[in-house]
Amino acid sequence: MADKSKAVAEVDLAQVKQIVDEYSQQRWALIPLAQKIQNEVGYIPPQSVPVIAKTLGLFPSQVQGVISFYEQLYTKPRGRHVVRVCRGTACHVRGGKTILKLVKQHLGVEEGETTPDMEYTLETVACIGVCALAPNVVVDDRVHGRMNPKKVEQLFRKNGD
Ligand code: FES
């Protein structure tokens, strides 16, 4: 049986090379290039760091440093939906910790991880600015306020469950 993860990585890298070629020797373009790779591939495969560095005329450590610095740049594939549980003070005081625990249980992943079916990536965030609705969970761009155990269950209930 073929190694599926390897096949995926190879496809991603070919796609990365195509994108990177457009920016040859344009050192200034590291961030826009990284964003473009992420937009088109879904993340920045770690194997692409030397390719990016060589094409832009930078050291791999410089490329890695920039990618690691920006939280919005991802080096792992992400799920179709991103779930963000608020860890701000208001949400924490109103049970955010329990909500996070329940979300982890429902998804079966820890923070920063993606479910094996690539459906959800779980993250935590600082205050998202709607403290009045605490505790909050954001799924993609939609805020789900006043969360409680029942709402967590409803949020992740799969069809047929
Ligand atoms: S603390 Fe969660 S929205 Fe402000």
Residues whose N, C-alpha, C, O or C-beta is under 5 A from the ligand:
A	BS01	FES	C86 G88 T89 A90 C91 C127 I128 G129 V130 C131 N136
